[in-house]
Amino acid sequence: MTDSHEKSPGPDSGTTAAVLDSKGLRALAHPLRLQLVGLLRKHGPSTATRLAERLGVNSGTASYHLRQLGAAGFVEEDAERGNARERWWRPVHQSTSFNDPDLAEREPDAAMAYLQSVAATYTLRTQRALNELQTMPRAWRDTFDMSDRPLRLTPAEAAALQDELRDVVSRYRRDTPEGAAEAPEGAERVSVITYVLPEPGEPSAPAGRPGPEGATGAEAS
């Protein structure tokens, strides 16, 4: 269903993926918690105060949600950095995976809340990139892409498409400390966010007449 690969930039990060169970699903069914986990994986250990400043919330709110994430096993205290005045947190995992249809059926409300939080978080990340687009170097502006290409597939074909997309992305350098050390000059973090959105029941455009978005969908880059 969804795989979130937010990598931590330092050696303090975990090396495994968090595979969601019922408890984890409910713990992450809040956009702010997903953002907190994402920031820790992306930038490394931090405090509730610093994370709150990044997200535009008060430190008490960030602290509460970090404690909830800690209770669910997604983050933990970084005792080496913490002191009597500051409590530091670090991620336990490098990524989160939710691909359990049976769990989604058993916990439909929690699954929907989690997926909606993921979608909201991806939307924020896309908007952030758009806001910064004009100040990016031309070479990076030219790589930005948002595309919509409607297909007509069977469920098996849609599943095969997902596998092929994962295979393509996996051929490229992962954003890990090791990958960063081996990357050539000029390499930067790039997020690849994919959606496969089933639309059963949607009619096809009449033969020879493109739909309202055009023959190839709405595309922008």
Disulfide bonds with the S-S distance in Angstrom:
none
